[in-house]
Amino acid sequence: MSEQKQGRNAGVQQHKLRQRKPEELTKRNEDYVFRLKKALAETKLSPEKQEEAIEDMIPQLLISQKNGQTARQLFGTVTERVNEIVEGPHKKADAKQNKWLLFMDSSLMIFMVFNFMYGIMFFFSKSTKTQAGQAGILSLLIISLVGGYGIMLMQMNLQPSKDGKRRRPPIWKLLLYLVSFFIIMVGTYTISMLIPGPINANLPVAAYIAIGAVTLALRIYLKRRFHIQNTVF
């Protein structure tokens, strides 16, 4: 009986040895994977997706642990990893942004501010008449596009480089840019005021407020839809 039992045990051990992978996870990483599987099982993610996510992590863990890097250091806490698997990867706050998305966001911001400003200003103004072109909708659109482009250039210069370090231009260069930006904006505003109506029509107070509100809602939606970050506000 004893010899038969030893023979069976030897057979089981040989079977385990044949199935053992050439490289195994460390105990700490095995514990991380175990807790991750348990946490994923409590989500609405399908079993196939859960298994796929775990399988994708194993090769990365095997490579990183050779350099002494743990699963937590590589993927964050179990909770953070679960959120990333379920919701998808999140962009870092300092991630480099698409310049056209920044241009669009900055232009919408300026357009929103000007519409609210003129709407409130004319609402409290005693005179209902405005100089032709002074607050024309086409003028506001042109000013917003020019200003949005200038702000986008500044944002691009302040974005982190490929090594992740944020570039800081010299103070004199920053001041020169701000002065130039101010002069260009004043010039654009002055020239746009000369555009005659009706293509540059002045709108009622309620129209300016409504356009400002719609622009604000549109900007919020686009920021969430395209994950636009590093904006002015």
QUIZI-V678503 format. One record per pair of residues at least 24 apart in sequence whose C-alpha atoms are under 10 Angstrom apart, sorted by the first residue. I is the first residue (numbers start at 1). J is the second residue. D is the distance in Angstrom with one decimal. If there is no record, write none. Layout:
i/j/d
I/J/D
I/J/D
//
This chain:
i/j/d
23/59/9.8
23/62/7.2
23/63/9.8
24/58/9.5
24/61/9.7
24/62/7.3
24/65/10.0
25/58/8.2
25/59/9.8
25/61/7.4
25/62/6.4
25/63/9.9
25/65/7.8
25/66/9.9
25/70/10.0
25/71/9.9
26/61/9.3
26/62/8.7
26/65/7.6
26/66/9.9
26/70/8.8
26/71/9.7
28/70/7.4
28/71/8.0
28/72/9.3
29/58/9.5
29/61/7.6
29/62/9.3
29/65/8.4
29/69/9.6
29/70/6.4
29/71/5.6
29/72/8.2
30/58/9.9
30/61/9.8
30/71/9.0
31/71/9.5
32/70/9.1
32/71/6.7
32/72/7.6
32/77/8.8
32/78/7.1
33/57/9.0
33/58/8.8
33/61/9.9
33/71/8.3
33/78/8.6
34/78/9.9
35/78/7.1
35/79/9.7
36/77/9.3
36/78/5.7
36/79/8.1
36/81/7.9
36/82/7.1
37/78/9.4
37/82/9.2
38/78/9.9
39/78/7.7
39/79/7.8
39/81/9.8
39/82/7.1
40/78/9.4
40/79/9.4
40/81/9.5
40/82/6.4
40/83/9.4
40/85/8.8
40/86/8.6
43/82/8.7
43/83/9.7
43/86/8.0
44/86/8.5
45/85/9.0
45/86/6.9
49/85/9.1
49/86/9.3
50/82/9.8
50/85/8.5
50/86/9.2
53/82/9.7
53/85/7.1
53/86/9.7
54/85/9.7
90/227/8.9
91/227/7.8
91/228/9.7
91/229/9.1
92/229/9.1
93/227/9.9
93/228/9.7
93/229/6.7
93/230/7.2
94/159/7.3
94/160/6.7
94/161/9.9
94/164/8.0
94/165/9.3
94/166/8.4
94/229/8.0
94/230/7.1
95/159/8.0
95/160/7.3
95/161/9.4
95/162/9.7
95/164/8.3
95/228/9.9
95/229/8.1
95/230/8.4
96/155/10.0
96/156/8.3
96/158/9.9
96/159/6.2
96/160/6.6
96/161/8.0
96/162/8.7
96/164/9.2
96/228/9.9
96/229/8.8
96/230/8.6
97/155/9.1
97/156/8.0
97/159/8.0
97/160/9.7
97/227/9.1
97/228/7.1
97/229/7.1
97/230/7.8
97/231/9.6
98/152/9.8
98/156/8.9
98/226/9.8
98/228/8.4
98/229/9.8
99/149/9.2
99/152/6.6
99/153/8.1
99/155/8.5
99/156/6.9
100/148/10.0
100/149/8.9
100/152/8.1
101/152/8.9
101/222/8.9
101/223/8.9
101/226/8.1
101/227/9.5
101/228/7.0
101/229/9.5
101/231/10.0
102/148/8.1
102/149/8.5
102/151/8.3
102/152/5.6
102/153/9.0
102/155/7.8
102/156/8.6
102/223/9.7
102/228/7.2
102/229/8.3
102/230/8.5
102/231/7.0
102/232/9.6
103/144/9.9
103/145/8.0
103/146/9.5
103/147/9.0
103/148/5.3
103/149/5.4
103/150/8.3
103/151/7.4
103/152/5.1
103/153/8.4
103/155/9.4
103/231/9.8
104/144/9.6
104/145/8.3
104/148/7.0
104/149/8.4
104/152/8.7
104/219/8.8
104/222/9.3
105/148/7.5
105/149/9.9
105/151/9.7
105/152/8.8
105/218/9.6
105/219/6.5
105/220/9.3
105/222/8.0
105/223/7.6
105/228/8.0
105/229/9.7
105/231/7.6
105/232/9.1
105/233/9.8
106/144/7.9
106/145/8.3
106/146/9.8
106/147/7.6
106/148/4.5
106/149/7.5
106/150/8.8
106/151/6.5
106/152/6.8
106/155/9.8
106/219/9.3
106/231/7.5
106/232/7.6
106/233/9.2
107/141/8.4
107/142/9.4
107/143/8.5
107/144/4.8
107/145/5.2
107/146/7.8
107/147/6.6
107/148/4.0
107/149/7.3
107/150/9.4
107/151/8.6
107/152/9.0
107/219/9.7
108/141/9.2
108/144/7.0
108/145/8.3
108/147/10.0
108/148/7.7
108/212/9.3
108/215/6.4
108/216/7.7
108/218/8.3
108/219/6.5
109/144/8.0
109/147/9.7
109/148/8.0
109/212/9.3
109/215/7.8
109/216/7.5
109/219/7.4
109/231/9.8
109/232/8.8
109/233/8.6
110/140/8.6
110/141/9.0
110/143/8.0
110/144/5.2
110/145/8.3
110/146/9.7
110/147/7.1
110/148/7.0
110/151/9.9
110/212/9.9
110/215/9.8
111/137/9.6
111/140/6.4
111/141/6.5
111/142/9.1
111/143/7.9
111/144/5.2
111/145/8.3
111/147/9.4
111/148/9.0
111/211/8.9
111/212/7.4
111/215/7.5
111/216/9.2
112/140/9.5
112/144/8.8
112/208/9.1
112/209/9.0
112/210/9.9
112/211/7.4
112/212/4.5
112/213/7.4
112/214/8.4
112/215/5.6
112/216/6.2
112/217/9.8
112/218/10.0
112/219/9.0
113/140/9.9
113/144/9.4
113/212/7.0
113/213/9.8
113/215/9.3
113/216/9.0
114/140/6.9
114/141/9.5
114/143/9.3
114/144/8.4
114/208/8.6
114/209/9.8
114/212/7.9
115/140/7.8
115/141/9.9
115/203/10.0
115/205/9.2
115/207/8.7
115/208/4.9
115/209/6.3
115/210/8.5
115/211/6.7
115/212/5.1
115/213/8.8
115/215/9.1
116/205/9.3
116/206/9.9
116/207/9.8
116/208/6.3
116/209/5.5
116/210/8.6
116/211/8.2
116/212/5.4
116/213/8.0
117/208/8.5
117/209/8.6
117/212/9.0
118/203/9.7
118/204/9.9
118/205/7.7
118/208/6.8
118/209/8.3
118/212/9.8
119/203/9.1
119/204/8.0
119/205/4.8
119/206/6.9
119/207/7.8
119/208/5.0
119/209/5.3
119/210/8.9
119/211/9.5
119/212/8.6
120/205/7.5
120/206/9.4
120/208/8.6
120/209/7.6
121/205/8.8
122/204/8.7
122/205/6.3
122/206/9.8
122/208/9.5
123/204/9.3
123/205/6.1
123/206/8.6
123/209/9.8
124/205/9.9
128/204/9.1
128/205/9.3
129/202/9.4
130/202/7.6
130/203/9.8
131/193/8.9
131/202/8.7
132/193/7.4
132/194/8.1
132/195/8.4
132/196/6.9
132/197/7.0
132/198/9.4
132/200/8.1
132/201/7.6
132/202/7.1
133/189/9.9
133/190/9.7
133/191/9.7
133/192/7.2
133/193/4.5
133/194/6.2
133/195/6.1
133/196/6.2
133/197/6.9
133/198/9.3
133/199/9.4
133/200/6.0
133/201/6.9
133/202/6.9
134/189/8.8
134/190/8.9
134/192/8.3
134/193/5.3
134/194/8.4
134/195/9.3
134/196/10.0
134/200/9.1
134/201/9.3
134/202/7.8
135/189/9.9
135/192/9.6
135/193/7.7
135/200/8.3
135/201/7.9
135/202/5.8
135/203/7.9
135/208/9.6
136/192/8.7
136/193/7.6
136/195/8.5
136/196/8.9
136/197/7.9
136/198/8.9
136/199/8.3
136/200/4.6
136/201/4.9
136/202/4.5
136/203/7.1
137/197/9.9
137/198/10.0
137/199/8.3
137/200/5.7
137/201/6.2
137/202/6.5
137/203/7.2
137/208/8.7
137/211/10.0
138/192/7.9
138/193/9.3
138/195/8.3
138/196/9.8
138/197/9.4
138/198/9.7
138/199/6.9
138/200/4.9
138/201/7.5
138/202/9.1
139/188/8.7
139/189/7.2
139/190/9.3
139/191/8.7
139/192/5.0
139/193/6.4
139/194/9.0
139/195/7.6
139/196/10.0
139/199/9.6
139/200/6.6
139/201/9.1
139/202/9.7
140/189/8.3
140/192/8.3
140/193/9.4
140/200/9.2
141/192/9.5
141/200/9.9
142/188/7.8
142/189/8.3
142/192/7.3
143/184/9.8
143/185/7.0
143/186/9.2
143/187/9.7
143/188/6.3
143/189/6.3
143/190/9.9
143/191/9.9
143/192/7.8
144/185/9.4
144/188/9.9
144/189/9.9
146/181/9.5
146/184/8.4
146/185/7.3
146/188/7.7
146/189/9.8
147/181/8.0
147/182/9.3
147/184/8.7
147/185/6.6
147/188/9.2
150/177/9.2
150/178/9.4
150/180/9.7
150/181/6.7
150/182/9.8
150/184/9.3
150/185/9.2
151/178/9.8
151/181/8.7
151/231/9.2
151/232/8.4
152/231/8.8
152/232/9.6
153/177/9.9
154/178/9.2
154/181/10.0
155/230/7.5
155/231/7.5
155/232/8.4
156/230/9.6
158/230/9.3
159/230/8.1
//
